[in-house]
Amino acid sequence: MNTSKQVLAVIMGGGRGTRLSPLTLERCKPAVPLAGKYRLVDIPISNCINSEINRIFLLTQFNTASLHRHIQNTYKFDPFGGGFVDIMSAEQTEKSVDWYQGTADAVRRNLVHFRNSPHDYVLILSGDQLYKMDFRKILDDHITSKADVTIAAIPVPVSKVEGLGLMRVGDSLDIKEFVEKPKDPKIIESLAVSSAIETKFEQPLSEKSCLASMGIYVFNRAALAEALDNSMTDFGREVIPSLLGKKKLFAHVFQGYWEDIGTVKAFFEANLALAQPLPPFNFYDPKAPVYTQDSYLPASKLNRCAIDQVVIGDGSILTNSSLTRCVLGTRSFVGENSTLTDVVMMGADFYETIEQRKATSEKGHPHLGVGKNCKITHSIIDKNARIGDDCVLNPAGKADGKYRDGAIVIRDGVLIVAKGANLPAGTIL
C-alpha cells in the first residue's frame, strides 16, 4: 500500500511525565535525551519515516520549548513529498479551555486538524517507548483482516505484566477481551496465551505469557471519529474496551525488542543496555536508521582513559578517567582521575569559553561536567550539570527523595543530578 498517501501518524507526547521526574521538570517527555545523542521522540518518528509514513502529528502540552527546537531543527521535508511533523499543543477553543485529559481526549481535540490532510487510516503511537517496527506490516494486517481497529500486541511473561493492558484473542487474532492493567492473578491467568494461539506466532514462547498492548493502534478514519464521539478520555482504559462487540478489533503480534521507558528505572536500564557489546536495540542498522538533529560537533577526545562498554557522544572530552558501563551525551566532560560506573551522562548544550570558565570560577561554581578525582556510581547526570572536584555520588543504602536542596534526587534507586545543578567540590552522597 502507498502508506504515505493513506496514513496519518499521531504520536502521544504524554502528560506531565511525573514518572520520569526530575528529568521532565524543564522538558516534556518526548524531549528527554536518549543514547548519547538522540531524544525519545526520535524513535517513533524514525519508525514512521522508515515505514514510508511522513505525515506526523505530535500531541503534547507541557514544557514544549526544547521539543519545538528539536523538531524544527531536525525534521525538514522537501515540498514534493508532502511530509511534515507538526506539534499540536493543547489550545483553548470555544469548546474547551483546559488541558488534554488523556490520550483519547488529546486525539479528539485534534480531529479537526487531521481533516485537513487526506487519509484513510490513523496510526496512534506512544512517545516514550524504545523499539523498531515496520508499521507497514501492521497496516497490511489491518487491511487484510478488514478490521476497524488493530492493536499492536507483544507477548509478555505473566510475571512481568504489571501495569500493562492485556487482551485475549481468538483463532484469527480477533480481540475477544481487553483488560487495562489488571492486578487480580486469576484475571491475568485467564488472559494467558493458549497453546493453540501460540502456534500463530513467528517465534515460540519461552514461558507462559499474555498478549500486552504496546499502545500502538491503527484506526479506520470513520471508526476513530465514531469511537471518540463521547467524553471518554483514555484509549486503553475506556475507548478500546467500549468497542468490544461493536467494532472489529484485531491484534498484530510483534515479537521484537520493545521497552516502555516511561519510568526513571526503565529509562536508566534501557540506556545502559545500549552500551553492551550486543545491545538489544540496534542503532547501527543501515536499513532502519534513527534520525536526530545534526549537531556538527567535532569528534570526541579521550586522553589516557580506561573504558569498558561505553557509548560516547560527539564533542566530548575525557581525560585520564575510568568508565565502565556508561552512556555519555554530546559535549560531556570528565576530569582527571575520575571513575564512572553505571552512569548515564547527558552532556551539555554548549561549550564554555575561557572567559565563561573564569566567571563561573569566580562565582565559586565548578566547570561544566565532572571534575577531577570524582567517583560516581549508578547515576544519571542531566544536561549542563556542574560537579566539582573530589565528589562521591552513590545511591546505595539511601532512600528515594531529594537531597542538597533538590540538586540531587534519588528515584527508583537511581541517583539523578538535576539539569543545570551545581555540586561544589567535595560533595559526598
Sine and cosine of phi, psi and omega as CSV:
sin_phi,cos_phi,sin_psi,cos_psi,sin_omega,cos_omega
0.00,0.00,0.47,-0.88,0.06,-1.00
-1.00,0.08,1.00,0.09,-0.14,-0.99
-0.89,0.47,-0.55,0.83,-0.06,-1.00
-0.90,0.44,-0.41,0.91,-0.03,-1.00
-0.99,-0.11,-0.29,0.96,-0.11,-0.99
-0.94,-0.35,-0.23,0.97,-0.17,-0.99
-0.84,-0.54,0.66,-0.75,0.23,-0.97
-0.94,-0.34,0.69,-0.73,0.09,-1.00
-0.98,-0.21,0.67,-0.74,0.02,-1.00
-0.81,-0.59,0.89,-0.46,-0.01,-1.00
-0.98,-0.22,0.82,-0.58,0.00,-1.00
-0.99,0.14,0.90,-0.44,-0.03,-1.00
-0.98,0.22,-0.13,0.99,0.05,-1.00
1.00,0.08,0.13,-0.99,0.00,-1.00
-1.00,0.04,-0.72,-0.70,-0.04,-1.00
-0.95,0.31,-0.22,0.98,0.00,-1.00
0.92,0.39,0.60,0.80,-0.09,-1.00
-0.89,0.45,-0.49,0.87,0.00,-1.00
-0.93,0.36,-0.35,0.94,0.03,-1.00
-0.98,-0.20,0.04,1.00,0.02,-1.00
-0.89,0.46,0.62,-0.79,0.20,0.98
-1.00,-0.01,0.15,0.99,0.00,-1.00
-0.92,0.40,-0.30,0.95,-0.04,-1.00
-0.94,-0.34,0.29,0.96,0.01,-1.00
-0.94,0.35,-0.55,0.84,-0.05,-1.00
-0.86,-0.50,0.11,0.99,0.01,-1.00
-0.52,-0.86,0.42,-0.91,0.08,-1.00
-0.98,0.18,0.29,-0.96,-0.11,-0.99
-0.84,0.55,-0.69,0.72,-0.01,-1.00
-0.89,0.45,-0.32,0.95,-0.05,-1.00
-1.00,-0.03,-0.01,1.00,-0.01,-1.00
-0.90,0.43,0.76,-0.65,0.00,-1.00
-0.88,0.47,0.51,-0.86,-0.06,-1.00
-0.59,-0.80,0.67,-0.74,0.20,-0.98
0.83,0.56,0.58,0.81,0.13,-0.99
1.00,0.02,-0.56,0.83,-0.08,-1.00
-0.57,-0.82,-0.10,1.00,-0.09,-1.00
-0.97,-0.25,0.05,-1.00,0.18,-0.98
-0.86,-0.52,0.41,-0.91,-0.01,-1.00
-0.81,0.58,-0.61,0.79,-0.07,-1.00
-0.92,0.40,-0.35,0.94,0.01,-1.00
-0.90,0.44,-0.44,0.90,-0.05,-1.00
-0.92,0.39,-0.85,0.52,0.00,-1.00
-0.91,0.42,-0.57,0.82,0.01,-1.00
-0.91,0.41,-0.68,0.73,0.02,-1.00
-0.90,0.43,-0.64,0.77,0.07,-1.00
-0.86,0.51,-0.63,0.78,0.02,-1.00
-0.91,0.41,-0.76,0.65,-0.04,-1.00
-0.88,0.48,-0.67,0.74,0.01,-1.00
-0.93,0.36,-0.28,0.96,0.04,-1.00
-0.98,-0.18,0.23,0.97,0.03,-1.00
0.91,0.43,0.52,0.85,0.11,-0.99
-0.93,-0.37,0.91,-0.41,-0.11,-0.99
-0.83,-0.56,0.24,0.97,0.10,-1.00
-0.91,-0.42,0.96,-0.27,-0.23,-0.97
-0.76,-0.65,0.76,-0.65,0.11,-0.99
-0.94,-0.34,0.71,-0.70,0.02,-1.00
-0.90,-0.44,0.91,-0.42,-0.07,-1.00
-0.99,-0.14,0.86,-0.51,-0.02,-1.00
-0.45,-0.90,0.14,-0.99,-0.04,-1.00
-0.45,-0.89,-0.26,0.97,-0.08,-1.00
-0.92,-0.40,0.73,-0.68,0.13,-0.99
0.72,0.69,0.86,0.50,-0.16,-0.99
-1.00,-0.05,-0.03,1.00,-0.12,-0.99
-0.85,0.53,-0.78,0.63,-0.03,-1.00
-0.93,0.38,-0.52,0.85,0.05,-1.00
-0.91,0.41,-0.70,0.72,0.04,-1.00
-0.84,0.54,-0.72,0.70,-0.01,-1.00
-0.88,0.48,-0.69,0.72,-0.03,-1.00
-0.89,0.45,-0.72,0.69,-0.02,-1.00
-0.90,0.44,-0.71,0.70,-0.05,-1.00
-0.91,0.41,-0.55,0.83,-0.04,-1.00
-1.00,0.07,-0.21,0.98,-0.13,-0.99
-0.94,-0.33,-0.78,0.63,-0.20,-0.98
-0.97,-0.23,1.00,-0.04,0.00,-1.00
-0.87,-0.49,0.89,-0.45,-0.07,-1.00
-0.97,-0.23,0.50,-0.87,0.04,-1.00
-0.95,0.30,0.39,-0.92,-0.09,-1.00
-0.95,0.32,-0.20,0.98,-0.07,-1.00
-1.00,0.05,-0.41,0.91,-0.05,-1.00
-1.00,0.05,-0.26,0.97,0.03,-1.00
0.96,0.29,0.26,0.97,-0.05,-1.00
-1.00,0.10,0.38,-0.93,0.04,-1.00
-0.25,-0.97,0.38,-0.92,0.24,-0.97
-0.81,-0.58,0.96,-0.29,-0.04,-1.00
-0.97,-0.25,0.77,-0.64,0.07,-1.00
-1.00,-0.02,0.85,-0.53,0.00,-1.00
-0.93,-0.36,0.99,-0.13,0.04,-1.00
-1.00,0.09,0.40,-0.92,0.04,-1.00
-0.84,0.54,0.69,-0.72,-0.03,-1.00
-0.69,-0.72,0.46,-0.89,0.06,-1.00
-0.99,0.15,0.70,-0.71,0.05,-1.00
-0.72,-0.69,0.00,-1.00,0.05,-1.00
-0.91,0.41,-0.41,0.91,-0.04,-1.00
-1.00,-0.08,-0.38,0.93,-0.09,-1.00
-0.47,-0.88,0.63,-0.77,0.01,-1.00
-0.81,-0.59,0.12,0.99,-0.06,-1.00
-0.94,-0.35,-0.04,-1.00,-0.01,-1.00
-0.96,0.28,0.24,-0.97,0.17,-0.99
-0.85,0.52,0.70,-0.71,-0.03,-1.00
-1.00,-0.08,-0.07,1.00,-0.02,-1.00
0.24,-0.97,0.00,-1.00,-0.06,-1.00
-0.88,0.47,-0.71,0.70,-0.02,-1.00
-0.92,0.38,-0.64,0.77,0.01,-1.00
-0.89,0.45,-0.64,0.77,0.01,-1.00
-0.88,0.47,-0.70,0.71,0.01,-1.00
-0.92,0.40,-0.68,0.74,-0.02,-1.00
-0.83,0.56,-0.71,0.70,-0.07,-1.00
-0.93,0.36,-0.29,0.96,-0.03,-1.00
-0.96,-0.28,0.05,1.00,0.04,-1.00
-0.83,0.56,-0.58,0.81,-0.01,-1.00
-0.89,0.47,-0.54,0.84,0.03,-1.00
-0.98,0.20,-0.57,0.82,0.01,-1.00
-0.90,0.44,-0.52,0.85,-0.07,-1.00
-0.88,0.47,-0.38,0.93,-0.02,-1.00
-0.96,0.26,-0.18,0.98,0.02,-1.00
-0.91,-0.42,0.91,-0.42,-0.01,-1.00
-0.83,0.56,0.70,-0.71,0.00,-1.00
-0.25,-0.97,0.37,-0.93,0.09,-1.00
-0.93,-0.36,-0.45,0.89,-0.08,-1.00
-0.74,-0.67,0.48,-0.88,0.08,-1.00
-0.85,-0.53,0.84,-0.55,0.03,-1.00
-0.98,-0.19,0.91,-0.42,-0.05,-1.00
-0.97,-0.23,0.79,-0.61,-0.13,-0.99
-0.79,-0.61,0.43,-0.90,0.12,-0.99
-1.00,0.03,0.47,-0.88,-0.04,-1.00
-0.98,-0.22,0.14,0.99,-0.06,-1.00
-0.74,-0.68,0.69,0.72,0.01,-1.00
-0.78,-0.63,0.52,-0.86,0.02,-1.00
-0.93,-0.37,0.93,-0.37,-0.04,-1.00
-0.23,-0.97,0.23,-0.97,0.07,-1.00
-0.75,-0.66,0.88,-0.47,-0.07,-1.00
-0.65,-0.76,0.67,-0.75,0.15,-0.99
-1.00,0.04,0.97,-0.25,-0.08,-1.00
-0.92,0.38,-0.26,0.97,0.04,-1.00
-0.90,0.44,-0.47,0.88,-0.01,-1.00
-0.94,0.33,-0.69,0.72,0.01,-1.00
-0.94,0.35,-0.54,0.84,0.04,-1.00
-0.93,0.36,-0.63,0.77,0.05,-1.00
-0.90,0.44,-0.68,0.73,0.05,-1.00
-0.88,0.47,-0.65,0.76,-0.01,-1.00
-0.87,0.50,-0.71,0.71,-0.03,-1.00
-0.95,0.31,-0.68,0.73,-0.02,-1.00
-0.88,0.48,-0.65,0.76,-0.03,-1.00
-0.99,0.16,-0.12,0.99,-0.04,-1.00
0.84,0.54,0.65,0.76,-0.03,-1.00
-0.98,0.20,0.41,-0.91,0.20,-0.98
-1.00,0.05,-0.59,0.81,0.02,-1.00
-0.64,-0.76,0.71,-0.70,0.12,-0.99
-0.85,-0.52,0.72,-0.69,-0.03,-1.00
-0.91,-0.41,0.79,-0.61,0.09,-1.00
-0.94,0.33,0.77,-0.64,-0.08,-1.00
-0.77,-0.64,0.62,-0.79,0.01,-1.00
-0.81,-0.59,0.71,-0.70,0.04,-1.00
-0.93,0.36,0.80,-0.60,0.00,-1.00
-0.81,-0.59,0.75,-0.67,0.03,-1.00
-0.80,0.60,0.62,-0.79,-0.04,-1.00
-0.80,0.60,-0.55,0.84,-0.03,-1.00
-0.95,0.30,-0.15,0.99,-0.08,-1.00
-0.82,-0.57,0.34,0.94,-0.11,-0.99
-1.00,0.00,0.02,1.00,-0.04,-1.00
-0.84,0.54,0.75,-0.66,0.04,-1.00
0.99,0.12,0.13,0.99,-0.02,-1.00
-0.92,-0.40,0.48,-0.88,0.12,-0.99
-0.99,0.15,0.77,-0.63,-0.09,-1.00
-0.91,-0.42,0.47,-0.88,-0.02,-1.00
-0.68,-0.73,0.43,-0.90,0.13,-0.99
-0.91,-0.42,0.74,-0.67,-0.09,-1.00
-0.86,-0.51,0.34,-0.94,0.05,-1.00
-1.00,-0.04,-0.12,-0.99,-0.08,-1.00
-0.87,0.48,-0.50,0.86,0.00,-1.00
-0.99,-0.11,0.25,0.97,-0.03,-1.00
0.92,0.39,0.37,0.93,0.16,-0.99
-0.97,0.25,0.63,-0.78,-0.11,-0.99
-0.99,0.12,0.86,-0.52,-0.02,-1.00
-0.99,-0.10,-0.50,0.86,-0.08,-1.00
-0.48,-0.88,0.60,-0.80,0.04,-1.00
-0.64,-0.77,0.82,-0.58,-0.01,-1.00
-0.80,-0.60,0.83,-0.56,-0.02,-1.00
-1.00,0.09,0.89,-0.46,0.10,-0.99
0.77,0.64,0.83,0.56,0.01,-1.00
-0.93,0.36,0.51,-0.86,0.03,-1.00
-0.89,-0.46,-0.37,0.93,-0.02,-1.00
-0.94,0.34,0.87,-0.49,0.00,-1.00
-0.83,0.56,-0.54,0.84,0.00,-1.00
-0.92,0.39,-0.65,0.76,0.02,-1.00
-0.92,0.40,-0.69,0.72,0.02,-1.00
-0.87,0.49,-0.68,0.73,0.01,-1.00
-0.88,0.47,-0.62,0.79,-0.02,-1.00
-0.94,0.35,-0.34,0.94,-0.02,-1.00
-0.99,-0.11,0.03,1.00,-0.02,-1.00
-0.89,0.46,0.57,-0.82,-0.03,-1.00
-0.92,0.40,0.78,-0.62,0.03,-1.00
-0.98,0.20,0.33,-0.94,0.00,-1.00
-0.89,0.46,-0.53,0.85,0.00,-1.00
-0.92,0.39,-0.65,0.76,0.02,-1.00
-0.95,0.33,-0.59,0.81,-0.04,-1.00
-0.86,0.51,-0.51,0.86,-0.01,-1.00
-0.90,0.43,-0.29,0.96,-0.01,-1.00
-1.00,0.06,-0.13,0.99,-0.02,-1.00
-0.99,0.12,0.46,-0.89,0.02,-1.00
-0.94,0.35,-0.52,0.86,-0.03,-1.00
-0.80,-0.59,0.64,-0.77,0.03,-1.00
-0.93,0.36,0.45,-0.89,0.00,-1.00
-1.00,0.06,0.63,-0.78,-0.03,-1.00
-1.00,0.10,-0.32,0.95,0.02,-1.00
-0.38,-0.92,0.17,-0.99,-0.03,-1.00
-0.86,0.51,0.78,-0.63,-0.12,-0.99
-0.67,-0.74,0.28,-0.96,0.14,-0.99
-0.88,-0.47,0.42,-0.91,0.12,-0.99
-1.00,0.08,0.88,-0.47,-0.03,-1.00
-0.95,-0.31,0.62,-0.79,0.05,-1.00
-0.93,0.36,0.70,-0.72,0.05,-1.00
-1.00,-0.02,0.03,1.00,-0.06,-1.00
0.96,0.29,0.39,0.92,0.02,-1.00
-0.88,-0.47,0.86,-0.52,-0.08,-1.00
-0.78,-0.62,0.58,-0.82,0.21,-0.98
-0.90,-0.43,0.84,-0.54,0.03,-1.00
-0.90,-0.43,0.66,-0.75,0.31,-0.95
-0.89,0.45,0.56,-0.83,-0.07,-1.00
-0.83,0.57,-0.75,0.66,-0.03,-1.00
-0.91,0.41,-0.63,0.78,0.00,-1.00
-0.90,0.44,-0.60,0.80,0.01,-1.00
-0.92,0.39,-0.72,0.70,0.01,-1.00
-0.87,0.49,-0.66,0.75,0.01,-1.00
-0.93,0.37,-0.64,0.77,-0.02,-1.00
-0.91,0.40,-0.42,0.91,-0.04,-1.00
-0.97,-0.22,0.16,0.99,0.02,-1.00
-0.99,0.12,0.88,0.48,-0.06,-1.00
-0.22,-0.98,-0.26,-0.97,-0.02,-1.00
-0.94,-0.34,0.23,0.97,0.02,-1.00
-0.89,0.45,0.60,-0.80,-0.10,-1.00
-0.94,-0.34,-0.33,0.94,-0.12,-0.99
-0.77,-0.64,0.70,-0.71,-0.01,-1.00
-0.92,0.38,-0.81,0.59,-0.10,-0.99
-0.92,0.38,-0.64,0.77,-0.08,-1.00
-0.99,0.15,-0.52,0.85,-0.13,-0.99
-0.82,-0.57,-0.83,0.56,-0.17,-0.98
-0.90,0.44,-0.79,0.61,-0.06,-1.00
-0.87,0.49,-0.76,0.65,0.04,-1.00
-0.85,0.52,-0.55,0.83,-0.04,-1.00
-0.94,0.35,-0.33,0.94,-0.04,-1.00
-1.00,0.03,-0.23,0.97,0.00,-1.00
-0.86,0.50,0.76,-0.65,-0.01,-1.00
0.99,0.13,-0.17,0.98,0.00,-1.00
-0.93,-0.36,-0.54,0.84,0.00,-1.00
-0.80,-0.60,0.29,-0.96,0.05,-1.00
-0.99,0.12,0.95,-0.32,0.00,-1.00
-0.94,-0.34,0.80,-0.60,0.00,-1.00
-0.79,-0.62,0.40,-0.92,0.05,-1.00
-0.97,-0.26,0.63,-0.78,0.16,-0.99
-0.94,-0.35,0.91,-0.42,-0.11,-0.99
-1.00,0.09,0.81,-0.58,0.02,-1.00
-0.89,-0.45,0.76,-0.65,-0.06,-1.00
-0.83,-0.55,0.42,0.91,0.08,-1.00
-1.00,-0.04,-0.17,-0.99,0.02,-1.00
-0.95,0.30,0.74,-0.68,0.04,-1.00
-0.49,-0.87,0.79,-0.62,-0.02,-1.00
-0.67,-0.75,0.82,-0.57,0.12,-0.99
-0.98,0.19,0.90,-0.44,-0.06,-1.00
-0.93,-0.36,0.69,0.73,-0.02,-1.00
-1.00,0.06,-0.05,1.00,0.05,-1.00
-0.89,-0.46,0.33,-0.94,0.00,-1.00
-0.87,0.49,-0.70,0.71,-0.02,-1.00
-0.88,0.47,-0.75,0.66,-0.01,-1.00
-0.90,0.43,-0.65,0.76,0.02,-1.00
-0.89,0.46,-0.71,0.71,-0.02,-1.00
-0.89,0.45,-0.75,0.66,-0.05,-1.00
-0.93,0.37,-0.60,0.80,0.01,-1.00
-0.91,0.41,-0.61,0.79,0.05,-1.00
-0.91,0.41,-0.75,0.66,-0.02,-1.00
-0.89,0.46,-0.55,0.84,0.01,-1.00
-0.88,0.47,-0.44,0.90,-0.01,-1.00
-0.94,0.35,-0.28,0.96,0.00,-1.00
-1.00,0.03,-0.07,1.00,0.01,-1.00
-0.92,0.38,0.42,-0.91,0.03,-1.00
-0.83,0.56,-0.63,0.78,0.09,-1.00
-0.83,-0.56,0.99,0.13,-0.07,-1.00
-0.91,0.41,0.49,-0.87,0.00,-1.00
-0.93,0.38,-0.43,0.90,0.06,-1.00
-0.93,-0.36,0.77,-0.64,-0.12,-0.99
-0.98,-0.20,0.96,-0.26,0.09,-1.00
-0.99,0.13,-0.07,1.00,-0.13,-0.99
-0.97,-0.24,0.24,0.97,-0.03,-1.00
-0.98,0.18,0.94,-0.35,-0.04,-1.00
-0.92,0.38,-0.34,0.94,-0.01,-1.00
-0.99,0.10,-0.28,0.96,0.00,-1.00
-0.60,-0.80,0.94,0.35,-0.05,-1.00
-0.93,0.38,0.41,-0.91,0.13,-0.99
-0.98,-0.21,0.85,-0.52,-0.08,-1.00
-1.00,0.00,0.48,-0.88,0.08,-1.00
-0.32,-0.95,0.00,-1.00,-0.03,-1.00
-0.94,0.33,0.71,-0.70,0.07,-1.00
-0.99,0.13,0.90,-0.43,-0.11,-0.99
-1.00,-0.03,-0.17,0.98,0.03,-1.00
0.81,0.58,0.70,0.71,0.00,-1.00
-0.99,-0.10,0.40,-0.92,0.07,-1.00
-0.95,0.33,0.24,-0.97,0.06,-1.00
-0.91,0.42,0.43,-0.90,0.01,-1.00
-0.94,0.33,0.43,-0.90,-0.04,-1.00
-0.82,-0.57,0.84,-0.55,0.00,-1.00
-0.87,-0.49,0.82,-0.57,0.00,-1.00
-0.89,-0.45,0.91,-0.42,0.08,-1.00
0.79,0.62,0.77,0.64,-0.04,-1.00
-0.95,-0.30,0.48,-0.88,0.13,-0.99
-0.93,-0.36,0.90,-0.43,-0.05,-1.00
-0.77,-0.64,0.58,-0.81,0.03,-1.00
-0.55,-0.83,0.88,-0.47,-0.03,-1.00
0.84,0.54,0.92,0.39,-0.06,-1.00
-0.74,-0.67,0.71,-0.70,0.14,-0.99
-0.96,-0.27,0.78,-0.62,-0.07,-1.00
-0.81,-0.58,0.84,-0.55,0.02,-1.00
-0.96,0.28,0.27,-0.96,-0.03,-1.00
-0.88,0.48,0.46,-0.89,0.14,-0.99
0.96,0.29,0.28,0.96,-0.04,-1.00
-1.00,-0.03,0.44,-0.90,0.03,-1.00
-0.74,-0.67,0.88,-0.47,0.01,-1.00
-0.85,-0.53,0.74,-0.67,-0.08,-1.00
-0.81,-0.59,0.88,-0.48,0.12,-0.99
0.71,0.70,0.74,0.67,-0.06,-1.00
-0.86,-0.52,0.23,-0.97,-0.01,-1.00
-0.83,-0.55,0.83,-0.55,-0.04,-1.00
-0.77,-0.63,0.73,-0.69,0.04,-1.00
-0.73,-0.69,0.79,-0.61,0.00,-1.00
0.77,0.64,0.93,0.37,-0.03,-1.00
-0.73,-0.68,0.44,-0.90,0.13,-0.99
-0.80,-0.60,0.89,-0.46,-0.05,-1.00
-0.93,-0.37,0.76,-0.65,0.01,-1.00
-0.99,0.16,0.00,-1.00,-0.02,-1.00
-0.89,0.46,0.58,-0.82,0.00,-1.00
0.85,0.52,0.65,0.76,0.08,-1.00
-0.99,0.11,0.64,-0.77,0.02,-1.00
-0.83,-0.56,0.78,-0.62,0.05,-1.00
-0.76,-0.65,0.83,-0.56,-0.08,-1.00
-0.99,0.15,0.02,-1.00,-0.09,-1.00
-0.91,0.42,0.60,-0.80,0.10,-1.00
0.87,0.49,0.42,0.91,0.06,-1.00
-0.99,-0.10,0.53,-0.85,-0.02,-1.00
-0.83,-0.56,0.84,-0.54,0.03,-1.00
-0.88,-0.48,0.80,-0.60,0.02,-1.00
-0.76,-0.65,0.82,-0.58,-0.05,-1.00
0.81,0.58,0.90,0.44,-0.06,-1.00
-0.77,-0.63,0.72,-0.70,0.17,-0.99
-0.95,-0.32,0.94,-0.35,-0.04,-1.00
-0.93,-0.38,0.85,-0.53,-0.14,-0.99
-1.00,0.05,-0.11,0.99,0.09,-1.00
0.99,0.11,-0.50,-0.86,-0.08,-1.00
-0.63,-0.78,0.35,-0.94,0.02,-1.00
-1.00,0.02,-0.15,0.99,-0.09,-1.00
-0.37,-0.93,0.28,-0.96,0.15,-0.99
-0.99,-0.12,0.61,-0.80,0.10,-0.99
-1.00,0.10,0.70,-0.72,0.12,-0.99
-0.98,0.18,0.19,-0.98,0.04,-1.00
-0.86,0.50,-0.64,0.76,0.01,-1.00
-0.90,0.43,-0.65,0.76,0.00,-1.00
-0.92,0.40,-0.64,0.76,0.03,-1.00
-0.89,0.46,-0.64,0.77,0.02,-1.00
-0.91,0.41,-0.65,0.76,-0.01,-1.00
-0.91,0.41,-0.66,0.75,0.01,-1.00
-0.93,0.38,-0.59,0.81,0.03,-1.00
-0.91,0.42,-0.64,0.77,0.01,-1.00
-0.90,0.43,-0.49,0.87,0.04,-1.00
-0.99,0.12,-0.08,1.00,-0.01,-1.00
1.00,0.08,0.21,0.98,0.00,-1.00
-1.00,-0.06,0.57,-0.83,0.09,-1.00
-0.94,0.34,0.25,-0.97,0.11,-0.99
-0.96,0.29,0.25,-0.97,0.05,-1.00
-0.85,0.52,0.62,-0.79,0.08,-1.00
1.00,-0.04,-0.39,-0.92,-0.06,-1.00
-0.98,-0.19,0.76,-0.65,-0.03,-1.00
-0.98,0.21,-0.32,-0.95,-0.04,-1.00
-0.99,0.11,0.46,-0.89,0.15,-0.99
0.84,0.54,0.56,0.83,0.02,-1.00
-0.99,-0.10,0.45,-0.90,0.07,-1.00
-0.73,-0.69,0.94,-0.35,-0.12,-0.99
-0.82,-0.58,0.76,-0.65,-0.09,-1.00
-0.71,-0.70,0.62,-0.78,0.13,-0.99
0.75,0.66,0.83,0.55,-0.15,-0.99
-0.66,-0.75,0.38,-0.93,0.19,-0.98
-0.91,-0.42,0.80,-0.60,0.06,-1.00
-0.94,-0.33,0.95,-0.32,-0.07,-1.00
-0.95,0.30,0.13,-0.99,-0.11,-0.99
-0.87,0.49,0.53,-0.85,0.13,-0.99
0.87,0.50,0.36,0.93,0.05,-1.00
-0.98,0.22,0.49,-0.87,0.01,-1.00
-0.84,-0.55,0.89,-0.45,-0.02,-1.00
-0.88,-0.48,0.90,-0.44,-0.07,-1.00
-0.94,0.34,0.04,-1.00,-0.01,-1.00
-0.91,0.42,0.45,-0.89,0.15,-0.99
0.88,0.48,0.55,0.84,0.05,-1.00
-1.00,-0.03,0.58,-0.82,0.06,-1.00
-0.80,-0.59,0.88,-0.48,-0.04,-1.00
-0.80,-0.61,0.83,-0.56,-0.02,-1.00
-0.34,-0.94,0.84,-0.54,-0.04,-1.00
-0.98,0.19,-0.09,1.00,-0.09,-1.00
-0.84,0.55,0.78,-0.62,0.06,-1.00
0.98,0.21,0.11,0.99,-0.04,-1.00
-0.92,-0.40,0.57,-0.82,-0.04,-1.00
-0.98,0.22,0.46,-0.89,0.12,-0.99
-0.87,0.49,0.62,-0.79,0.01,-1.00
0.44,-0.90,-0.08,-1.00,-0.02,-1.00
-0.99,-0.12,0.61,-0.79,0.02,-1.00
-0.70,-0.71,0.41,-0.91,0.03,-1.00
0.79,0.62,0.78,0.63,0.04,-1.00
0.84,0.54,0.54,0.84,0.06,-1.00
1.00,0.02,-0.07,1.00,0.05,-1.00
-0.92,0.40,-0.44,0.90,0.06,-1.00
-0.82,-0.57,0.71,-0.71,0.05,-1.00
-0.76,-0.65,0.71,-0.71,0.13,-0.99
-0.95,-0.31,0.83,-0.56,-0.01,-1.00
-0.62,-0.79,0.70,-0.71,-0.05,-1.00
0.82,0.57,0.48,0.88,0.00,-1.00
0.98,0.21,0.13,0.99,0.01,-1.00
-0.95,-0.33,0.76,-0.65,0.06,-1.00
-0.99,0.13,0.74,-0.67,-0.02,-1.00
-0.82,-0.57,0.84,-0.54,0.16,-0.99
-1.00,0.01,0.88,-0.48,-0.15,-0.99
-0.90,0.43,0.38,-0.93,0.02,-1.00
-0.85,0.52,0.78,-0.62,0.05,-1.00
0.96,0.29,0.18,0.98,-0.05,-1.00
-0.95,0.33,0.45,-0.89,0.07,-1.00
-0.88,-0.47,0.92,-0.40,0.08,-1.00
-0.95,-0.32,0.92,-0.40,-0.06,-1.00
-0.91,0.42,0.35,-0.94,0.02,-1.00
-0.82,0.58,0.64,-0.77,0.05,-1.00
1.00,0.08,0.10,1.00,0.03,-1.00
-0.91,0.42,0.76,-0.65,0.02,-1.00
-0.78,-0.63,0.79,-0.61,0.06,-1.00
-0.57,-0.82,0.00,0.00,0.00,0.00
